[in-house]
Amino acid sequence: MSRDVAVVGAGIFGVTAALELNARGHRVSLIDPGPLPHPLAASTDISKVIRMEYGPDAVYMELVEESLEGWSAWNQRWTEEGIGELYHETGVLMLCRAPMSEGGFEYESWRKLLERGHKPERLDAETITRRFPAWSTKRYVDGFFHAKGGYAESGRVVEALARWARQEGVSLLDNRRVVALIEDGERVVGVRCHDGQEIRADEVVLAAGAWSGKLLPELSHSIASTGHPVFHLRPRDPELFASERFPTFTADVARTGYYGFPLSRDGIVKIANHGLGTPIDPDAPRAVTERDEKELRAFLKETFPALADAEVAFTRLCLYADTQDEDLWIARDPTREGFSVASGGSGHGFKFAPVLGRLIADAVEGVSNRTLGKFGWRPDLVLGQGREAARCHIPDEAT
């Protein structure tokens, strides 16, 4: 049965949900303060990692396997439209500063890849030096390269998907900031915007990322906003950081938090930190601190000496919508009819873009989906730390 659906937020969760719900015959409004892609949204940057590696977690690996097929299909569409490829399969290099061992992120990812029939290449220090000369093997001695994976030009992806949604008949309201839900008893019947406009709908999907807790205060402890530093560096020797010699990487990431990307089309090497982050109001001023840059410089000195004194062309604070367990949150509200939440990317949600719409639409429609149990409604969950295997949960004194 066709329904009126209001999707709040046009980041990667919202725009993919709008596309899929529209394809299933619903009348969809996609609401965002704009402009699109929103400059403060987590999705809006030059790149996001597309990796299969999730330690021992087979559910996430399986979702990325499906997502990679979707990224290839989208690339074909974008090429035919004259946009060009926005997903770049550089492969993913995962190195560590001590031999891989059981229980570690790299080792468990390596083992799970092999179990599922993939062919990652194990690397020793000599091979790292020969193939990836920007890396310092004084510190990085083990790891693997997996040819499947790479990065997506995230801001341009959101822009392309929003254009596609409009072409398919989705109503894009990109000058509206939602400030409240409209409720009738135990049912959500629409949203109210900053200018007083009311948008009525049979179903409302909150896909507001880091703003989710502000719009839904009862979930503010379950989906929290945290800030994470991102650096755009301009290397003195760009050729050293071309993708064939410097693919998308993680650098002992569960201990350091650092990951990054090859030289961009604009001559930028982006390096960011997937760590604990800093709690922050998403509407507060954002800034990368002097301490953040000092820690980055120490990391560069021991990891990529040729970047140690590179010019910082740009910085930003990327805001995660962090759940307690760092799993996505895609679920219907069990206490209110007509309302679903699609958020909680926790710094690793973008890679699933080609399957997010299906997952969200299944949740909205109440369609059985074996994956959604992992992403269910769980406001009572309280953990000391999250469970995402690649994330650095303890500050590393070395960086």
Wavefront OBJ file of the C-alpha trace (Angstrom):
o trace
v 0.000 0.000 0.000
v 1.391 3.369 -1.032
v 1.973 5.830 1.804
v 3.158 9.396 2.301
v 6.644 9.190 3.846
v 8.635 12.108 5.251
v 12.374 11.431 5.521
v 14.160 13.885 7.813
v 17.785 14.388 6.791
v 19.368 14.049 3.333
v 22.708 12.539 4.284
v 23.587 9.044 3.129
v 20.963 7.340 5.336
v 18.177 9.700 4.281
v 18.850 9.939 0.565
v 19.185 6.168 0.114
v 16.011 5.617 2.155
v 14.148 8.124 -0.028
v 15.296 6.429 -3.229
v 14.268 2.944 -2.078
v 10.933 3.970 -0.562
v 10.100 5.873 -3.738
v 11.029 2.820 -5.825
v 8.605 0.771 -3.715
v 5.764 3.074 -4.693
v 5.563 5.442 -1.725
v 5.221 9.218 -2.029
v 8.407 10.524 -0.441
v 9.427 13.946 0.839
v 13.130 14.359 1.711
v 13.595 17.214 4.172
v 16.894 18.932 4.957
v 18.102 22.429 5.914
v 20.326 22.390 2.829
v 22.186 23.102 0.731
v 22.705 19.571 -0.503
v 25.012 17.978 0.287
v 24.759 19.730 3.656
v 28.199 21.196 4.477
v 28.058 20.083 8.127
v 26.815 16.532 7.541
v 29.180 13.633 8.225
v 28.623 12.405 4.661
v 29.982 15.613 3.183
v 33.705 15.201 2.641
v 36.022 14.187 -0.171
v 36.229 10.515 0.814
v 34.974 7.660 2.972
v 36.585 4.238 3.369
v 34.934 1.274 1.686
v 36.363 -1.783 3.459
v 35.221 -5.345 4.010
v 37.311 -5.846 7.131
v 35.419 -5.972 10.442
v 37.512 -8.266 12.590
v 35.503 -11.440 13.314
v 32.113 -9.852 12.455
v 30.714 -11.819 9.502
v 27.442 -9.835 9.365
v 29.165 -6.588 8.474
v 31.518 -8.309 6.029
v 28.559 -9.878 4.265
v 26.839 -6.492 4.013
v 29.953 -4.957 2.466
v 30.196 -7.824 -0.026
v 26.689 -6.900 -1.179
v 27.490 -3.189 -1.033
v 30.500 -3.591 -3.329
v 28.202 -4.939 -6.037
v 26.054 -1.849 -5.547
v 29.033 0.510 -5.734
v 30.028 -1.060 -9.065
v 26.484 -0.655 -10.405
v 26.363 2.972 -9.298
v 29.739 3.619 -10.939
v 28.349 2.327 -14.213
v 25.312 4.594 -13.907
v 27.412 7.643 -13.037
v 29.783 6.961 -15.914
v 26.880 6.750 -18.345
v 25.558 10.047 -16.973
v 28.920 11.733 -17.533
v 29.710 12.136 -13.819
v 32.413 9.490 -13.804
v 33.271 6.898 -11.189
v 32.801 8.036 -7.585
v 33.854 4.749 -5.990
v 37.559 4.038 -6.456
v 38.756 0.484 -5.914
v 42.295 1.203 -4.764
v 42.327 -1.802 -2.484
v 42.806 -1.421 1.263
v 46.140 -1.692 3.060
v 45.970 -2.670 6.732
v 49.301 -2.561 8.549
v 50.262 -2.957 12.181
v 53.280 -2.156 14.342
v 53.729 -5.663 15.725
v 53.170 -9.083 14.154
v 49.482 -9.823 13.636
v 48.134 -11.970 16.451
v 44.921 -13.715 17.378
v 42.319 -11.332 18.753
v 43.727 -8.295 16.959
v 41.696 -6.362 14.389
v 44.033 -7.092 11.480
v 44.486 -10.779 12.275
v 40.772 -11.450 12.791
v 39.903 -9.520 9.618
v 42.517 -11.510 7.689
v 41.158 -14.783 9.015
v 37.541 -13.880 8.262
v 38.435 -12.846 4.704
v 40.055 -16.227 4.116
v 37.078 -18.047 5.636
v 34.760 -16.287 3.193
v 36.876 -17.117 0.162
v 38.691 -13.829 -0.337
v 42.388 -13.486 -1.128
v 44.144 -10.847 0.968
v 47.916 -10.607 0.473
v 49.995 -11.022 3.629
v 52.884 -8.537 3.759
v 56.192 -8.479 5.559
v 58.411 -5.453 6.186
v 60.483 -5.985 3.042
v 57.386 -6.156 0.833
v 55.882 -3.090 2.500
v 59.040 -1.092 1.774
v 59.142 -2.189 -1.866
v 55.471 -1.734 -2.744
v 54.445 1.100 -0.437
v 57.517 3.326 -0.041
v 55.780 6.137 1.860
v 55.424 3.843 4.863
v 58.087 3.571 7.549
v 58.892 -0.076 8.214
v 60.782 0.956 11.322
v 57.332 0.920 12.915
v 55.056 -1.076 10.589
v 56.181 -4.658 10.142
v 53.129 -6.773 9.320
v 49.685 -6.658 7.792
v 47.916 -7.320 4.512
v 46.621 -5.756 1.326
v 43.141 -6.607 0.071
v 42.385 -5.620 -3.522
v 38.639 -5.377 -2.870
v 37.724 -2.047 -1.331
v 38.918 1.526 -1.546
v 37.070 4.787 -1.093
v 34.052 6.753 -2.275
v 33.956 10.484 -2.956
v 31.314 10.892 -0.292
v 30.092 14.443 -0.819
v 29.793 13.928 -4.561
v 28.006 10.602 -3.960
v 25.334 12.291 -1.821
v 24.962 15.024 -4.437
v 24.543 12.469 -7.225
v 22.024 10.414 -5.231
v 19.997 13.514 -4.343
v 19.841 14.455 -8.026
v 18.761 10.904 -8.855
v 16.065 11.022 -6.162
v 14.647 14.224 -7.607
v 14.640 12.728 -11.110
v 12.724 9.721 -9.779
v 10.010 11.913 -8.259
v 11.141 12.356 -4.653
v 10.107 15.782 -3.335
v 13.301 17.448 -2.076
v 12.622 20.140 0.504
v 16.170 21.382 1.009
v 15.381 24.634 2.800
v 13.513 23.178 5.751
v 14.887 22.479 9.221
v 12.717 20.082 11.204
v 12.340 21.113 14.849
v 9.687 18.712 16.168
v 7.585 15.671 15.493
v 3.812 16.059 15.235
v 2.089 13.408 17.307
v -1.507 12.310 17.594
v -1.808 10.040 20.598
v 0.620 7.171 20.097
v 1.202 7.918 16.434
v 3.617 10.274 14.661
v 1.699 12.040 11.893
v 4.265 14.483 10.545
v 6.951 17.036 11.339
v 7.080 20.745 12.114
v 9.708 22.932 10.482
v 11.574 25.990 11.755
v 9.237 28.350 9.918
v 6.104 26.752 11.359
v 5.298 24.724 8.261
v 3.813 21.325 9.019
v 4.491 18.372 6.747
v 2.003 15.587 7.341
v 2.875 11.973 6.552
v 1.747 8.411 7.178
v 5.339 7.489 8.046
v 8.217 9.609 9.352
v 11.827 8.437 9.110
v 14.368 10.297 11.239
v 17.725 10.118 9.417
v 19.313 13.165 10.987
v 22.725 11.748 11.905
v 24.428 13.684 14.697
v 21.262 15.768 15.142
v 19.153 12.689 15.955
v 19.486 13.091 19.730
v 18.524 16.759 19.557
v 15.360 16.046 17.612
v 14.551 13.036 19.778
v 15.863 13.853 23.291
v 14.796 10.510 24.741
v 17.464 8.895 22.539
v 20.203 11.445 23.225
v 22.147 8.964 25.394
v 21.679 6.206 22.802
v 22.710 8.197 19.709
v 25.282 10.779 20.777
v 27.172 13.359 18.733
v 30.983 13.136 18.882
v 33.606 15.074 16.925
v 36.636 13.518 15.176
v 39.522 15.392 13.531
v 40.070 15.242 9.779
v 43.140 16.669 8.010
v 43.630 17.442 4.329
v 47.364 17.520 3.624
v 49.253 18.747 0.572
v 52.359 16.547 0.100
v 55.644 17.884 -1.255
v 56.037 14.736 -3.375
v 52.567 13.930 -4.756
v 53.730 10.924 -6.801
v 54.664 9.079 -3.613
v 50.992 9.143 -2.585
v 49.343 8.032 -5.828
v 46.877 5.191 -5.275
v 49.028 2.439 -6.794
v 51.735 3.136 -4.186
v 49.555 4.547 -1.448
v 46.115 2.910 -1.374
v 43.371 3.531 1.152
v 44.839 2.450 4.491
v 44.497 1.823 8.188
v 47.577 2.233 10.401
v 47.330 -0.127 13.379
v 43.936 1.515 13.547
v 42.504 -0.172 16.648
v 45.489 1.229 18.598
v 46.119 4.570 16.854
v 42.769 5.401 15.242
v 44.486 6.669 12.100
v 43.344 5.871 8.587
v 43.550 7.672 5.277
v 43.429 7.870 1.524
v 45.582 8.234 -1.571
v 46.097 11.496 -3.396
v 42.741 13.002 -4.383
v 41.834 14.611 -7.668
v 42.753 17.925 -5.992
v 46.189 16.811 -4.830
v 45.130 16.174 -1.220
v 46.023 13.313 1.118
v 43.261 13.002 3.707
v 44.084 11.474 7.089
v 41.592 11.192 9.935
v 41.192 9.546 13.310
v 38.617 6.855 14.130
v 38.868 7.126 17.894
v 36.890 8.098 20.954
v 36.171 11.598 19.706
v 34.846 14.493 21.759
v 31.181 14.932 22.758
v 29.826 18.014 20.987
v 26.518 19.699 20.255
v 26.076 19.397 16.467
v 25.048 23.066 16.291
v 28.075 24.295 18.275
v 31.166 25.764 16.576
v 33.514 23.072 15.316
v 37.291 23.195 15.233
v 40.235 20.844 15.102
v 42.489 21.659 18.063
v 46.218 22.310 18.339
v 46.464 19.066 20.296
v 44.828 17.191 17.409
v 47.424 18.557 14.991
v 50.286 17.842 17.393
v 49.157 14.214 17.675
v 48.816 13.992 13.898
v 52.365 15.328 13.390
v 53.745 12.723 15.809
v 51.870 10.004 13.912
v 53.146 11.262 10.545
v 56.736 11.439 11.752
v 56.803 7.760 12.678
v 54.521 6.511 9.894
v 54.871 8.691 6.773
v 58.071 10.745 7.125
v 57.447 12.445 3.774
v 54.240 13.938 5.189
v 55.677 15.012 8.540
v 55.918 18.680 7.546
v 53.205 18.707 4.857
v 51.019 21.776 4.565
v 47.591 21.416 6.151
v 45.272 22.639 3.417
v 42.039 22.136 5.339
v 40.688 20.659 8.558
v 37.234 19.688 9.686
v 35.620 18.041 12.670
v 33.558 15.106 11.418
v 30.566 14.420 13.653
v 29.631 10.821 14.328
v 26.158 9.732 15.381
v 27.496 7.283 17.960
v 25.401 4.448 19.341
v 26.399 2.734 22.585
v 27.568 -0.412 20.794
v 28.605 1.381 17.550
v 26.175 -0.677 15.495
v 23.820 1.116 13.126
v 20.327 2.036 14.374
v 17.667 1.177 11.798
v 14.346 0.394 13.453
v 10.718 1.284 13.963
v 9.837 2.903 17.265
v 8.053 0.167 19.274
v 6.067 2.746 21.254
v 4.826 5.033 18.469
v 3.186 4.130 15.197
v 4.371 5.661 11.964
v 7.884 6.465 13.141
v 11.302 4.964 12.388
v 14.892 5.999 13.085
v 17.747 5.421 10.623
v 20.944 6.734 12.155
v 23.876 5.679 14.314
v 26.512 5.443 11.602
v 29.143 5.629 14.365
v 31.834 6.600 11.879
v 31.543 3.519 9.670
v 28.100 3.638 8.041
v 28.813 5.256 4.663
v 30.283 2.149 3.026
v 26.893 0.426 3.262
v 25.187 3.082 1.115
v 24.042 0.707 -1.657
v 22.188 -1.484 0.871
v 21.095 1.152 3.408
v 17.957 2.074 1.480
v 16.767 -1.530 1.421
v 17.425 -1.997 5.130
v 15.631 1.226 6.044
v 12.667 0.583 3.753
v 12.284 -2.927 5.198
v 12.198 -1.439 8.699
v 9.603 1.159 7.691
v 7.403 -1.424 5.972
v 7.877 -4.077 8.651
v 9.406 -6.493 6.149
v 11.300 -9.415 7.669
v 15.038 -8.892 7.363
v 17.533 -11.051 9.229
v 20.131 -8.268 9.416
v 17.885 -5.712 11.092
v 17.993 -7.521 14.434
v 21.557 -6.260 14.839
v 20.397 -2.677 14.289
v 17.226 -2.778 16.406
v 15.663 -0.368 18.899
v 17.792 -0.594 22.057
v 17.502 2.528 24.255
v 18.310 0.657 27.479
v 21.715 -0.502 26.280
v 24.576 0.984 28.313
v 28.166 -0.069 27.573
v 31.562 1.045 28.761
v 32.778 1.141 25.166
v 31.604 0.225 21.704
v 32.285 -2.940 19.768
v 33.332 -1.803 16.288
v 36.556 -3.732 15.761
v 38.486 -1.103 13.791
v 37.855 1.724 16.229
v 40.469 2.911 18.697
v 38.777 2.844 22.106
v 41.829 3.581 24.248
v 44.054 6.625 23.643
v 47.449 5.563 22.338
v 50.336 7.167 24.200
v 52.571 6.717 21.174
v 50.523 9.160 19.131
l 1 2 3 4 5 6 7 8 9 10 11 12 13 14 15 16 17 18 19 20 21 22 23 24 25 26 27 28 29 30 31 32 33 34 35 36 37 38 39 40 41 42 43 44 45 46 47 48 49 50 51 52 53 54 55 56 57 58 59 60 61 62 63 64 65 66 67 68 69 70 71 72 73 74 75 76 77 78 79 80 81 82 83 84 85 86 87 88 89 90 91 92 93 94 95 96 97 98 99 100 101 102 103 104 105 106 107 108 109 110 111 112 113 114 115 116 117 118 119 120 121 122 123 124 125 126 127 128 129 130 131 132 133 134 135 136 137 138 139 140 141 142 143 144 145 146 147 148 149 150 151 152 153 154 155 156 157 158 159 160 161 162 163 164 165 166 167 168 169 170 171 172 173 174 175 176 177 178 179 180 181 182 183 184 185 186 187 188 189 190 191 192 193 194 195 196 197 198 199 200 201 202 203 204 205 206 207 208 209 210 211 212 213 214 215 216 217 218 219 220 221 222 223 224 225 226 227 228 229 230 231 232 233 234 235 236 237 238 239 240 241 242 243 244 245 246 247 248 249 250 251 252 253 254 255 256 257 258 259 260 261 262 263 264 265 266 267 268 269 270 271 272 273 274 275 276 277 278 279 280 281 282 283 284 285 286 287 288 289 290 291 292 293 294 295 296 297 298 299 300 301 302 303 304 305 306 307 308 309 310 311 312 313 314 315 316 317 318 319 320 321 322 323 324 325 326 327 328 329 330 331 332 333 334 335 336 337 338 339 340 341 342 343 344 345 346 347 348 349 350 351 352 353 354 355 356 357 358 359 360 361 362 363 364 365 366 367 368 369 370 371 372 373 374 375 376 377 378 379 380 381 382 383 384 385 386 387 388 389 390 391 392 393 394 395 396 397 398 399
